[in-house]
Amino acid sequence: MNMMGNGPPDGPDGDGEPDIILVSLDRKNFFLYKGEQYIDQMLLSDGEYPKPVLCVYFDDVFDAKRILGDSFTLSQYWGIHPEIVARMRDTDCLIETDA
């Protein structure tokens, strides 16, 4: 699934997407949609992980399912604390976009 269109350089998959993608519901709940292999480093305040990180905002789970598919289920993704997302934003590591 390509959420980016034209944007930063391709990740290692060559699909035009960043290596790490977060999904946000209601702009307050964040989930790791892509890049689980980087989660440990991402959670550290001085961790090294591929940047930038893409965060796609959805109004609700129904909006997410409409775009990501009916099989999208939040229980299959890691929850990310909002303060970690705020840290990424503060260090200019986060690309934020509405779905």
Phi, psi and omega in degrees: 000128181255109179268348191270316191074235176265127182193215183296169180304155180302147170284184183296341179281348180067025184259008179081002180255151171297161181291334181236127177231129174255147174245134180238136174249132179059018179060020177224344177247129185237141182223143180278104183276323182216138176108029182304330181294346181257004189300318181300313180292325180294327182283338178285144179292335179241024182290153177255121179211160181298134180233151003279165175257134178265133174239119181254125182265130175241148179293320181199179183294330179292321176296318178297315179297325180298323183266319185271346179111156183296339181280354179296121180224124184301330184295345180269000183240149176289135172281140180243129182296138180303331179292329176292319177295319178298321178297317177298318179297315182295332180261015178057037178257002189241129170257122182247135181211149173277145179293000000 
